[in-house]
Amino acid sequence: MSGMRSWIITGCSTGIGRAIATHALSIGDRVAVTARKPADVEDLVAAYPDRAIALPLDVADPVQVQAAVAETEKRFGAIDVLVNNAGYGYVASIEEGDEAAVKAMYEVNLFGAIRMMQAVLPGMRARRAGQIIQISSLAGRISNPATGYYSGSKFALEAISEALSREVEGLGIRVCSIAAGMFRTDFSGRSLKTGESGVADYDDGVHARMQLVKSVDGRQPGDPAKLAALVAAVADMPSPPRQLIAGPDAYAAVCARMDEVRAAMESHRELSCGTNFDA
């Protein structure tokens, strides 16, 4: 895409969001760099004072969502690219999961992203142009023990993203959901929330996997800077895919899962397809 684009990116204080903001600014675009604490991103604004603005944004707060989008449109004239990046993980067995903690995660991972989409769409529709990029997860394609609730938030985001892409493709708006594998961020460290009530039956399965999720902190193979470059490449595409995978670990895992699903479907084809009225 030629010309200077205007981005709004959620969750820029650290990790993938910060990397995407840094990359977009480095290639000459304008960015609304958002964070719950704008002081955490003031260094980016200081480095690019003519093209970066820091905005307070907790996507769980509808008032802040509307204010951040309105301010970005006021300062930049329009929003060309929304990146829904804000989110965090919560790991627990389904039985042990705390309802309030699960709802709080969904408020950010799913409803926060929906709020952002609903806020930017009127402007994008009016201009018949725009791009919405979701930072989803491998967990949005495959659900495993301990990450069921987190996967639920990302599966839902993937489904809504796919539906939206079909709803607005005729309006000049492109939507792509990127399922990221393991990237070296705070996801498995300080950002990870856990729920465990001591049900010993889960010690060897769910609880062991919770420890596995924590154990990769600081050793994830994925480079956030390279993911940021991938996001920029998607923003450059005239016709991006509705869904994209980021990371060789995610690519291999999704391929294996697709093979598993197809094999299970074929092995039960007769049972699945024998449900119509008899002719």
Summary of the structure (lengths in Angstrom):
residues: 279
radius of gyration: 19.8
end to end distance: 54.6
largest distance: 72.1
contacts: 936
relative contact order: 0.13
helix: 52%
strand: 16%
